[in-house]
C-alpha cells in the first residue's frame, strides 16, 4: 500500500470533521476564527486547518469561506451561503 493510499481516508475524515464543525458554528450567522483557537475542537493542528480552509473555500457551496485578515495568524470568515 502506498503512502497516498493510506493517508487519503485520514484527510477525508479531517475535511468532513471541519466542514461539520463550520456548518454547526455558522448556522446562526457569521463566524470569525483563527485556526489555533479551534484546533482542539476539531482535533487538528492550526496548519492542517489552514490547508483545509483554503481547499474548502473553493469547493464548499453551502458556506461562504474567505480569508478575512492576518494578524499573527489568518482569521477566517465563514457564513451560510
Backbone as CSV, one residue per row, in Angstrom:
resi,resn,N_x,N_y,N_z,CA_x,CA_y,CA_z,C_x,C_y,C_z
1,UNK,0.842,-1.183,0.000,0.000,0.000,0.000,0.886,1.244,0.000
2,UNK,0.576,2.218,-0.819,1.394,3.425,-0.897,0.989,4.422,0.183
3,UNK,1.836,5.399,0.412,1.553,6.424,1.421,0.286,7.198,1.083
4,UNK,0.110,7.557,-0.185,-1.052,8.353,-0.559,-2.345,7.574,-0.354
5,UNK,-2.305,6.272,-0.554,-3.500,5.451,-0.349,-3.877,5.411,1.125
6,UNK,-2.890,5.273,1.993,-3.199,5.196,3.419,-3.526,6.558,4.005
7,UNK,-2.995,7.626,3.456,-3.221,8.960,4.003,-4.584,9.522,3.605
8,UNK,-5.128,9.101,2.490,-6.359,9.684,1.962,-7.555,9.586,2.911
9,UNK,-7.884,8.427,3.475,-9.053,8.381,4.371,-8.912,9.330,5.553
10,UNK,-7.717,9.476,6.089,-7.480,10.380,7.204,-7.776,11.818,6.785
11,UNK,-7.314,12.218,5.608,-7.556,13.564,5.100,-9.046,13.790,4.907
12,UNK,-9.731,12.840,4.319,-11.170,12.984,4.105,-11.902,13.093,5.434
13,UNK,-11.485,12.327,6.398,-12.093,12.372,7.715,-11.926,13.756,8.351
14,UNK,-10.732,14.312,8.256,-10.471,15.638,8.814,-11.279,16.696,8.077
15,UNK,-11.343,16.578,6.763,-12.111,17.540,5.971,-13.584,17.479,6.354
16,UNK,-14.122,16.280,6.484,-15.524,16.106,6.870,-15.771,16.688,8.261
17,UNK,-14.855,16.417,9.189,-14.986,16.911,10.568,-14.966,18.437,10.596
18,UNK,-14.087,19.060,9.811,-14.006,20.518,9.778,-15.257,21.114,9.141
19,UNK,-15.739,20.523,8.060,-16.967,21.020,7.423,-18.146,20.966,8.386
20,UNK,-18.280,19.852,9.101,-19.376,19.716,10.057,-19.275,20.776,11.154
21,UNK,-18.069,20.984,11.653,-17.842,21.992,12.693,-18.237,23.382,12.181
22,UNK,-17.790,23.729,10.981,-18.091,25.052,10.407,-19.584,25.238,10.174
23,UNK,-20.237,24.216,9.652,-21.691,24.314,9.418,-22.442,24.512,10.728
24,UNK,-22.056,23.753,11.747,-22.711,23.885,13.053,-22.517,25.279,13.638
25,UNK,-21.302,25.798,13.583,-20.988,27.100,14.192,-21.554,28.265,13.401
26,UNK,-21.665,28.124,12.077,-22.144,29.229,11.243,-23.653,29.167,11.013
27,UNK,-24.299,28.223,11.638,-25.738,28.027,11.447,-26.549,29.289,11.729
28,UNK,-26.154,30.041,12.752,-26.906,31.233,13.151,-26.340,32.533,12.589
29,UNK,-25.345,32.451,11.718,-24.764,33.652,11.129,-23.262,33.524,10.963
30,UNK,-22.606,34.655,10.822,-21.176,34.684,10.560,-20.347,34.128,11.715
31,UNK,-19.235,33.539,11.339,-18.275,33.005,12.295,-16.903,33.514,11.878
32,UNK,-16.174,34.085,12.815,-14.799,34.519,12.584,-13.916,33.723,13.538
33,UNK,-12.817,33.179,13.033,-11.939,32.403,13.903,-10.534,32.304,13.337
34,UNK,-9.602,31.972,14.213,-8.232,31.625,13.838,-8.091,30.136,14.098
35,UNK,-7.377,29.447,13.214,-7.211,28.011,13.336,-6.690,27.577,14.692
36,UNK,-5.782,28.363,15.258,-5.195,27.960,16.535,-6.212,27.940,17.669
37,UNK,-7.315,28.672,17.515,-8.318,28.709,18.577,-9.366,27.601,18.455
38,UNK,-9.464,26.956,17.288,-10.415,25.845,17.147,-9.698,24.505,16.999
39,UNK,-8.381,24.511,17.024,-7.595,23.292,16.798,-8.014,22.156,17.730
40,UNK,-8.182,22.446,19.009,-8.592,21.408,19.958,-10.011,20.913,19.671
41,UNK,-10.895,21.818,19.263,-12.290,21.446,18.985,-12.401,20.435,17.850
42,UNK,-11.538,20.560,16.840,-11.614,19.679,15.668,-10.488,18.651,15.639
43,UNK,-9.660,18.633,16.679,-8.566,17.673,16.815,-7.618,17.712,15.611
44,UNK,-7.192,18.935,15.260,-6.246,19.139,14.164,-5.277,20.240,14.562
45,UNK,-4.174,20.313,13.849,-3.229,21.396,14.087,-3.700,22.639,13.339
46,UNK,-3.282,23.826,13.776,-3.631,25.052,13.045,-3.176,24.995,11.582
47,UNK,-2.043,24.366,11.333,-1.539,24.240,9.951,-2.488,23.384,9.104
48,UNK,-2.972,22.283,9.668,-3.925,21.429,8.951,-5.219,22.190,8.667
49,UNK,-5.677,22.946,9.652,-6.903,23.728,9.478,-6.724,24.746,8.353
50,UNK,-5.596,25.450,8.348,-5.334,26.437,7.295,-5.333,25.819,5.914
51,UNK,-4.689,24.667,5.777,-4.639,23.994,4.473,-6.033,23.551,4.036
52,UNK,-6.801,23.010,4.967,-8.158,22.572,4.625,-9.081,23.752,4.339
53,UNK,-8.927,24.852,5.075,-9.768,26.022,4.835,-9.547,26.562,3.422
54,UNK,-8.298,26.601,2.983,-8.003,27.061,1.620,-8.673,26.139,0.605
55,UNK,-8.628,24.853,0.855,-9.267,23.882,-0.036,-10.787,24.040,-0.016
56,UNK,-11.355,24.156,1.176,-12.807,24.257,1.311,-13.356,25.548,0.713
57,UNK,-12.578,26.618,0.767,-13.071,27.908,0.269,-13.432,27.839,-1.217
58,UNK,-12.831,26.924,-1.947,-13.141,26.794,-3.367,-14.076,25.650,-3.694
59,UNK,-14.451,24.842,-2.704,-15.230,23.656,-3.032,-16.567,23.516,-2.298
60,UNK,-16.747,24.200,-1.187,-17.992,24.072,-0.421,-18.993,25.100,-0.933
61,UNK,-20.182,24.632,-1.301,-21.160,25.549,-1.890,-22.181,26.093,-0.893
62,UNK,-22.322,25.445,0.265,-23.333,25.906,1.226,-22.765,26.852,2.281
63,UNK,-21.471,27.163,2.184,-20.836,28.105,3.098,-20.001,29.111,2.317
64,UNK,-19.997,30.349,2.779,-19.072,31.352,2.255,-17.832,31.293,3.139
65,UNK,-16.677,31.020,2.558,-15.433,30.933,3.317,-14.435,31.887,2.686
66,UNK,-13.884,32.787,3.512,-12.884,33.708,2.986,-11.843,34.039,4.042
67,UNK,-10.647,34.323,3.565,-9.610,34.832,4.459,-10.019,36.243,4.814
68,UNK,-10.091,36.547,6.081,-10.583,37.852,6.497,-9.444,38.813,6.802
69,UNK,-8.485,38.385,7.601,-7.345,39.247,7.912,-6.184,38.395,8.380
70,UNK,-5.043,39.040,8.547,-3.889,38.324,9.054,-3.197,39.171,10.106
71,UNK,-3.261,38.725,11.334,-2.534,39.336,12.449,-2.068,38.183,13.313
72,UNK,-0.844,37.805,13.193,-0.212,36.677,13.888,-0.766,35.311,13.471
73,UNK,-1.823,35.280,12.730,-2.389,34.060,12.134,-3.584,34.486,11.282
74,UNK,-3.942,33.675,10.292,-5.062,34.011,9.431,-6.377,33.944,10.205
75,UNK,-7.191,34.976,10.038,-8.556,34.949,10.559,-9.458,34.579,9.385
76,UNK,-10.320,33.609,9.596,-11.242,33.157,8.564,-12.646,33.650,8.892
77,UNK,-13.399,33.966,7.835,-14.812,34.322,7.970,-15.614,33.221,7.298
78,UNK,-16.594,32.688,8.007,-17.460,31.648,7.472,-18.906,32.067,7.722
79,UNK,-19.736,31.943,6.712,-21.148,32.288,6.843,-21.964,31.357,5.951
80,UNK,-23.229,31.142,6.280,-24.078,30.340,5.390,-24.182,31.014,4.021
81,UNK,-24.170,30.233,2.966,-24.241,30.795,1.606,-25.670,31.166,1.254
